[in-house]
């Protein structure tokens, strides 16, 4: 985990500061997501986790700082430009295309890779099978049970074949069994697809077994970057979680 | 693997099932009306089929993009006037529009070809206005398109030398039979279906559902909306040409507020997010409108005699639209396809 980051191959946020009308959401935060690693991003509510993902994916322009994607400065580019350069994300609350079918949701993502219509369908079907959704391809996405919606959200993000995948609370609202399955799926995604994954989650049962490194934010600042075992006993992390009266670090 | 083979193998067959069923359904109704309705209904049938072309064209943009355009009848106007300028006999044009440039005056094009060219002119006009407008937010784009309609209306009423203003351009040859209209309705349905299932159409429907999430899979939206606008302007432009060939006259009022209201009502009643909805809504609203129009001049209810109720048809369409909006906001089809 202590390998020196090869900036030219990584997704890098440098000195990211985001100011919303006097409120400072992020202060001078650095983040490095190395190729093929799984990095956890934790912190109490309002720590700035989602804002950081929004900056990295192009949905929020940082007040200061830059975003480098494999060495190229992409700070001013749109989300769709970054998708074409290998960066994808999922959303809190999934934001599925609810009236479209499960298959269409993923197919539309595969089309971003530039393949033709029939090839896109084939790839979408095999990706859905990978997520155990092959029996639901013709259903409307909005009518799926919560667990399937989460998995479809991840499958859709993966459909664009990213080298860097940002997952914003993929396990929110899932029960213990479902979130355990999701952890397994995310790990195999990395192994099979060879992409780097950034995971935001509150639930330490998701983050701890999944991530190789964890970065902790509090009040818009990085308070720790370490391996899971070290994060668990980090005084600043414990204080941040206890201070916010969130669930403790287990 | 078995499930994939099923989904992949049947895809080609199923892909054609919906447009085929809609076209056959429309053709069956048209044949039945011709066979049993007598010659009196022939003009109504043709009018209904021309409306179908226009509403399917409107659906191609509104249904796939989610932008409820109040300005698309501008493309009908452009198509209608283009058609008239190409088909009114040159000697008549010389009398009606003495200021017309010689090149336009001498122009004489076969109606079938002229209808296609009228669609292309409408699409070209859409390309000019659409490029800046498709960058706007959906609501702003809807209002801006309405502004475009008003500009086209004002030009049509004031550019007397080309349009004859409020008097309208007469002398358009009667060129829209029920079979011409039926043929174009079939083309419109097939084109709308091909577009909505195409790469661009699918990605546009994603953006309709959730624009932010669409950006996250590389959909920039502007280009997709622009393509939809061109396709729908072409279909509506052809519709305008067919309308001109049916009424044998083009005037500014024909493509303005009433037309905008009626076509949007047809889309709303059927369900604006499915092609089946566009087809069913046109049929339903047109039928209600015709029944009410026949009652407009007075009717008897037992001993009571109602003398005259002008505007009854528009009232009825408005009431039907309101009823659907309140009871079933996504239309009688619920925004789903029948197949």
Interface residues (C-beta under 8 A of the other chain):
Chain A: X57 X58 X59 X78 X79 X80 X83 X84 X88 X89 X90 X91 X95 X96 X97 X98 X99 X100 X103 X104 X105 X107 X108 X109 X111 X112 X117 X121 X122 X125 X126 X129 X134 X135 X137 X138 X156 X157 X159 X160
Chain B: X3 X4 X7 X8 X11 X198 X199 X202 X203 X205 X206 X209 X210 X212 X213 X214 X215 X216 X217 X218 X219 X220 X273 X335
